């Protein structure tokens, strides 16, 4: 084996390793954005095919109560709700008549998922608003510029949000 060929292979292997390690830095901001998730309670979000999903580091019951409080604060009447069998779902209606479907499910004892669909095709900005308000209600904080929406803000008493559990 030629000594020069061995050195060339080592250089090539080193270059490939460097490129492989530097690849995440060359990708768009997905990795940088994902690195900051989970600072409070939100662990991740996604908007796919009209449905907004948010994963929260909180037990299912706390997520359910926070969701009901947020809908009440936004003056969105709940038309139908069910909580039991390790999940919760509800139907509400916005002032413009669009139906809001919300489902909460546990992923573990301390992690739950919130899924929101507005209307037939979804409304990402309003779904995100609800999810951010729920996140703030859970104590995760929020950027007020992102979470401002019309609707009265009432005293927060989760136990009086609904009589149905």
C-alpha positions in Angstrom: 0.0 0.0 0.0 1.3 3.4 -0.9 2.0 5.8 2.0 0.5 8.7 0.0 -2.7 6.9 -0.6 -3.1 6.2 3.1 -2.6 9.8 4.0 -5.1 10.8 1.3 -7.7 8.5 2.8 -7.2 9.8 6.3 -7.6 13.4 5.0 -10.7 12.4 3.1 -12.2 10.6 6.1 -11.4 13.7 8.3 -13.0 16.0 5.8 -16.1 13.8 5.6 -16.3 13.7 9.4 -16.0 17.5 9.6 -18.8 17.9 7.0 -21.0 15.4 8.8 -20.6 17.3 12.1 -21.1 20.7 10.5 -24.3 19.6 8.6 -26.7 20.7 11.4 -25.3 24.2 11.3 -26.0 24.5 7.6 -29.6 23.5 7.9 -32.4 26.1 8.3 -33.4 27.2 11.8 -35.3 24.1 12.7 -32.6 22.8 15.0 -32.0 26.2 16.6 -35.7 26.7 17.1 -36.1 23.2 18.6 -33.2 23.8 21.0 -35.1 26.4 22.9 -38.4 24.5 23.3 -39.4 23.2 26.7 -38.1 26.2 28.7 -41.4 26.3 30.6 -44.0 23.7 30.0 -44.4 23.6 26.2 -42.4 20.8 24.8 -43.3 21.1 21.1 -45.9 22.3 18.7 -47.0 21.4 15.2 -49.6 22.5 12.7 -50.4 19.8 10.2 -53.4 19.5 7.9 -55.5 22.1 9.8 -54.8 20.7 13.3 -52.6 22.5 15.8 -50.9 20.2 18.3 -49.0 21.3 21.4 -47.3 19.0 23.9 -47.3 20.3 27.5 -45.3 19.0 30.5 -48.4 18.8 32.7 -50.8 16.1 33.8 -53.9 15.6 31.7 -56.4 17.0 34.3 -54.4 20.3 34.6 -54.3 20.7 30.8 -58.1 20.1 30.7 -58.9 22.7 33.3 -56.5 25.3 31.8 -58.2 24.7 28.4 -61.7 25.4 29.8 -60.5 28.5 31.6 -59.0 29.9 28.4 -62.1 29.3 26.4 -64.2 31.0 29.1 -61.8 34.0 29.2 -62.0 34.3 25.4 -65.8 34.2 25.6 -66.0 31.1 23.5 -69.0 29.0 24.6 -68.5 25.2 25.0 -71.3 23.3 23.4 -70.3 19.8 24.2 -67.6 18.3 26.4 -66.4 15.0 27.6 -63.7 14.2 30.1 -62.9 10.6 31.1 -61.4 7.4 30.0 -58.0 9.0 30.1 -58.9 11.8 27.5 -61.0 14.9 27.1 -62.7 16.4 24.1 -64.9 19.4 23.5 -66.8 21.3 20.9 -67.0 25.1 21.1 -68.1 27.8 18.7 -66.5 31.1 17.9 -68.5 34.3 17.4 -68.2 33.9 13.6 -69.9 30.5 13.9 -66.8 28.4 13.2 -66.6 25.2 15.2 -63.7 24.5 17.5 -62.7 21.0 18.3 -60.3 20.4 21.1 -58.9 17.1 22.3 -56.5 16.5 25.2 -54.7 13.2 25.7 -52.0 12.0 28.0 -48.6 10.9 26.7 -47.4 9.9 30.1 -48.3 10.7 33.7 -46.8 14.2 33.4 -47.0 15.0 29.7 -50.2 15.7 27.8 -51.1 16.7 24.3 -53.5 19.4 23.2 -55.0 19.2 19.7 -57.0 22.1 18.3 -58.9 22.3 15.0 -61.0 25.3 14.0 -63.5 24.9 11.2 -63.1 22.4 8.4 -59.7 23.5 7.2 -58.2 24.9 10.4 -57.1 28.4 11.5 -53.5 28.3 12.5 -53.3 31.7 14.1 -56.4 31.3 16.3 -55.4 27.7 17.2 -52.0 29.0 18.1 -53.6 31.8 20.2 -55.6 29.2 22.2 -52.6 27.0 22.7 -50.4 29.9 23.9 -53.1 31.0 26.3 -53.4 27.5 27.7 -49.6 27.4 28.0 -49.6 30.7 29.9 -52.5 29.5 32.1 -50.4 26.5 33.0 -47.7 28.9 34.3 -45.4 28.7 31.2 -45.6 32.4 30.5 -46.2 33.9 27.1 -45.3 36.8 24.9 -48.2 39.2 25.4 -47.9 40.4 21.8 -48.5 36.9 20.6 -51.3 36.2 22.9 -53.5 39.3 22.8 -57.0 38.8 21.6 -60.3 40.4 22.2 -62.3 39.1 25.1 -62.7 39.8 28.8 -60.2 38.5 31.3 -61.9 37.2 34.4 -60.6 36.0 37.7 -59.0 32.6 37.3 -60.9 29.9 39.3 -60.4 26.6 37.5 -62.8 24.8 39.7 -65.7 27.0 38.5 -64.7 26.8 34.8 -67.2 24.0 34.5 -69.2 21.7 36.8 -68.4 18.6 34.6 -65.3 16.6 35.2 
